[in-house]
Amino acid sequence: MKIIYKRSDIKDKVKALKANGLTIGFVPTMGALHQGHLSLIKKAKLQNDIVICSIFVNPIQFNNQQDLEKYPRDYESDLKKLENLDCDLVFMPDVEEMYPEPPTQKYDFGFLDKVMEGKFRPGHFNGVATVVHKFFDIIEPDKAYFGEKDFQQLTIIKRLVKDYNIPVEIVPCPIVRESDGLAMSSRNLRLTKEQRIQAPYIYQTLLKAKENYKKFSVIELKNWIKEEINKNSFMKLEYVEIVDMQTLHSVNNYNDIKNLIICIVVFLGEIRLIDNIKLFY
Ligand code: PAF
């Protein structure tokens, strides 16, 4: 496994690989790799000749300085995990390498980046789109892999690729959960022992909502979820939305549209956890 730090070096490497007719699968990450990330690498290995993983904690997608500073970093262990999966190349640029000049690009994804995460984390998706667009430009992958835990991010990346005619196939990958149901996230590492014990309650609530949705209207279901989460003294709900999986528009009733997803964000102390469940899938 080769580790590359410079844009020019990875570009040269990719050029040589492509000249040999090899296909490239790309998995962008911010490190602190868990089984969720590793499932993306495994899928990419099956579908491509070469797999490139990037590890870059992208400062411009954090709207909270503390969150950026406390984001878990363990590069040694990340590299071991990638090595074990036979990842071919790891791109690990530093901030200067990715942003030699302060980035100025402004993206507008219409409704998609104004709701949910877009509303509660202003500038977040601009930062994500900027870095992912740059990676696509540098690496020119055939396929790129994104987890469905960040469902809105996935939707926006699909839109980015359409809007800018980027010739890459976006491959969505299902959420990977701990055995107790907690969605895997690098942020789980920051939970205290007590918070970690409570955290699966988020998914348990989503599962109950899915099982019982017919008993409630959409508004009632959202209120029920809100009450259930806030009943848990360790948790504070930031938002819950029931939206169309394509447009991310909230719906008023279940007949409105077939593919609905419940998206939720919950704080445990200062740790912000995101999760979702598809209603009719
Ligand atoms: O999902 C993430 O880890 C990040 O948002 C991504 C896609 C690597 C961009 O920094």
Boltz pocket constraint, residues with backbone or C-beta under 6 A from the ligand:
constraints:
  - pocket:
      binder: B
      contacts: [[A, 28], [A, 29], [A, 30], [A, 56], [A, 58], [A, 61], [A, 128], [A, 131], [A, 132], [A, 150], [A, 153]]
      max_distance: 6.0
